[in-house]
């Protein structure tokens, strides 16, 4: 396949590019593999709404950010992320064989996130959460009483760098989990998307 050097002469008067196979692009920054597009390690931000100015993949180590945790036996503390422009897609697993908290009443927070969240919508950004071997729902495991919890979700508040776990019921009640919900052993997994600041 012949390769085409992209110059301003190749562009249509409207500024649109003709269709090319990725392997034919020569003057884009690329890795050693033909057809790959590389972004700089430090984002060069663009104010243009139609310009993709960042792409990054990586890992992060999630941990509990409140209540002075002591990780006695750790099976897994894994996190991954993909950042496309301002959109950040994350997932994480914390699986503890034995953990103690200095303060079980502190709200459970998982972080630090690879990127701080932007000033987002009301109640922040919402994602999924799954728990295993957690303590039962009671006024001691979330920050208010009387909730017959039906499901949980993950939440990143505006301008935050941590994930909170929220319980909800079929009415209008929603509360945040405390560290007491985990107790001394258990697993929590989270997947979600948010906007970076």
JOFENTA-V288832 format. One record per residue. PHI is phi as a letter, one per 20 degrees, with the letter a starting at -180 (999 if undefined). Layout:
PHI
PHI
This chain:
999
f
d
d
e
e
c
f
f
f
e
f
g
f
n
e
e
f
f
c
f
g
f
e
e
d
d
e
f
b
e
f
e
f
n
e
d
d
d
f
f
d
g
d
f
c
e
f
f
d
d
e
d
a
b
b
c
a
c
b
d
f
b
e
d
c
m
l
f
c
e
e
c
d
e
a
b
c
b
c
b
c
d
c
m
e
f
d
d
c
b
b
c
c
c
d
e
b
b
c
d
f
c
f
e
f
f
f
c
d
r
f
f
f
b
f
f
e
f
e
f
g
m
m
d
d
b
e
b
c
c
c
m
e
f
f
f
b
f
e
d
c
e
a
d
n
e
e
f
d
b
c
b
e
b
d
f
g
m
d
c
c
d
d
d
d
d
c
c
f
e
d
e
b
c
d
f
e
g
f
f
e
m
d
b
q
c
c
c
c
c
a
c
b
e
f
f
